[in-house]
Each structure stands twice: as C-alpha cells, then as structure tokens.
Amino acid sequence: MVINNFKTVALMALAIFAISFTSCKDDEPELPKIDGYNNSNEIAATNLKAHWSFDGSDKEDISNTTSSNTVGTVSFVTGQIGQAISLTNAAVVYPAIDAINQKDGFGDYTISMWINAKNVGKFQQYFGLFPTANTDFWGNFSVGAEASRHAAASDTLEIKTNYASLKEDGNINGQDNLAVKNGDVGNYFLGAGKWSNIVVRFTAATHKLEIFANGVNVGGYSDRGENTTAMVMRTPCQAVLGSFATSDLGFASAPAAPDWFAKATAQIDDIRLFNKSITDTEIKALYNVGLAGR
C-alpha cells in the first residue's frame, strides 16, 4: 500500500508540473505586430519567388540552391535580420533557379534587401539577374551604387537600378534610376556605412522604376516613359551578388570587368524578389519589421 500511494503521489506531482509548465508557456507574451505583421516573411508572401536570408549559408532559401561560383572573400556576419553575407572585393554566382528563370515571370517586380556598404571609389553592383549568354555588363534588372562620385568617408550612397527588357525586334529597352535630387523629386540617400533597407519597384502600368530607401521614395528619375512596358527577361538567367556579368565569373560571352567597376565590398542581408509591384504600405512594412530584426 505504501508503494502504491507513493506512485500515486508521484504521478499527481508530474501532472501538476506539466499543467504548470504548459500554463507558463501559454502565458508568455507574444511580440506585438508591426504594421500588421509578425515578421518579414508575412509581407507579400504569395508573390515571393526568391529569398536569400544568409543565415550561415549563401543558399537561396525557397529552392535551396547554393552558389555555383565564388570570387573574392566571402563570410557571414551578424546582419539586420539574423546573419548576413559579407563580401570583400567579392562576387557570388548562382545557377539558373526555375522560379526566377521565367521570360515573362516578372512583368512587374520588386527587389528588397538590407545593405551595409560604404563608398569605395568605383561603381559596385549588389544584386541582379543576368542572362547566361550576356554580351554586355547589364542584367535584366539589378541594384548597385554609383560610388565613384562620392568620397569614401561620405554618408551618401547613390543607389542605382537598371531595367533591360527584351523587345519584340530583339533589341533591348534599357532604363535606369538613381537616388539623387532631380528638381522636386528624388533625394540623396544618406545611408552609407550602416544597415539600410533598399527596395526597387517596377510597375509596367505606370512606367515607373522606383527606388525606396528605408521606406522613402528617393529615385530622381522614376517615370521612364510610355515605351517602358512589362519586363521581358532574357533567359536563361542567373542571380549574381556583388558584380555585373563578366567573363571571369563564367559568363563566357560577356566582357571583362571595366576599370570603373569594383566587385562589391559590402554586407548584404535578406534579399527578397517578388513577381509583383508591392504596395507602398508593404514597402514601409519591410523596413519597419526588418528594423526590429524580424
């Protein structure tokens, strides 16, 4: 009887502990939502086609695709959201990824990323989609910085984006935009040397190729005219970090890197590629939620 009573007491104690432990977990406060979101993964989630979180790996998370070629020094550091990739005069090339290797898959598009970069005296490219058979430097679309016009100690990061759409006659409609002051539009972005959220948005219906920095529209030349229509990509194409398409990266038909260009020295985090023109509200949320490390 003593033994049975001991077992009964022990079982009751375990049950009470389990109930108490469960109650404590249930009582733990949840983090408040920011702009209606728990984390960045919830923003425009159905249109997210590629995502690089760089949490200890260079892989693209959705397809689980790792790089096929790396040049320069690459490491992983503490980023804005988890870890980030750190490039020192470096570039990272990926094989074609099905979800972002679609000729008509990105008629409208949005690119979002966090970058921590200084001016290095030469143009730098941070991210882009480049045709495998590229015969020039420029990709279908890309994001970089025109650093050659600013001193290394400058706080100005002159973000540049390009759009190069294939026309029916086989030629290319090339457009770009810069984060500069142009009359009463655009602005200089004072974001060099610290973590900043950069978003590029293309909207075919309005012919606008826009640049947002920390949630604010800073592009000086956003309206690209009526001939700027839905993006038609040259395929197959490959994602590249830190460089144009150049011959030393395996783009056999492309030229060598020009003197005015340097492979990136920068930290890059949380690259997101959407196949739609996301809203101003979603762009602001990417900044606010990411600023909280989520």
Residue, then its C-alpha position, 0 to 999 in steps of 0.5 A: m500500500v505504501i508503494n502504491n500511494f507513493k506512485t500515486v503521489a508521484l504521478m499527481a506531482l508530474a501532472i501538476f508540473a506539466i499543467s504548470f509548465t504548459s500554463c507558463k508557456d501559454d502565458e508568455p507574451e507574444l511580440p506585438k505586430i508591426d504594421g500588421y505583421n509578425n515578421s518579414n516573411e508575412i509581407a507579400a508572401t504569395n508573390l515571393k519567388a526568391h529569398w536569400s536570408f544568409d543565415g550561415s549559408d549563401k543558399e537561396d532559401i525557397s529552392n535551396t540552391t547554393s552558389s555555383n561560383t565564388v570570387g573574392t572573400v566571402s563570410f557571414v556576419t551578424g546582419q539586420i535580420g539574423q546573419a548576413i553575407s559579407l563580401t570583400n572585393a567579392a562576387v557570388v554566382y548562382p545557377a539558373i533557379d526555375a522560379i526566377n528563370q521565367k521570360d515573362g515571370f516578372g512583368d512587374y517586380t520588386i527587389s528588397m534587401w538590407i545593405n551595409a556598404k560604404n563608398v569605395g571609389k568605383f561603381q559596385q553592383y549588389f544584386g541582379l539577374f543576368p542572362t547566361a549568354n550576356t554580351d554586355f555588363w547589364g542584367n535584366f534588372s539589378v541594384g548597385a551604387e554609383a560610388s565613384r562620385h562620392a568620397a569614401a568617408s561620405d554618408t551618401l550612397e547613390i543607389k542605382t537600378n537598371y531595367a533591360s527588357l527584351k523587345e519584340d525586334g530583339n533589341i533591348n529597352g534599357q532604363d535606369n534610376l538613381a537616388v539623387k535630387n532631380g528638381d522636386v523629386g528624388n533625394y540623396f540617400l544618406g545611408a552609407g556605412k550602416w544597415s539600410n533597407i533598399v527596395v526597387r519597384f517596377t510597375a509596367a502600368t505606370h512606367k515607373l522604376e522606383i527606388f525606396a530607401n528605408g521606406v522613402n521614395v528617393g529615385g530622381y528619375s522614376d517615370r521612364g516613359e510610355n515605351t517602358t512596358a512589362m519586363v521581358m527577361r532574357t533567359p536563361c538567367q542567373a542571380v549574381l551578388g556583388s558584380f555585373a556579368t563578366s567573363d571571369l565569373g563564367f559568363a563566357s560571352a560577356p566582357a571583362a570587368p571595366d576599370w570603373f567597376a569594383k566587385a562589391t565590398a559590402q554586407i548584404d542581408d535578406i534579399r527578397l524578389f517578388n513577381k509583383s509591384i508591392t504596395d507602398t504600405e508593404i514597402k514601409a512594412l519591410y523596413n519597419v519589421g526588418l528594423a526590429g530584426r524580424 
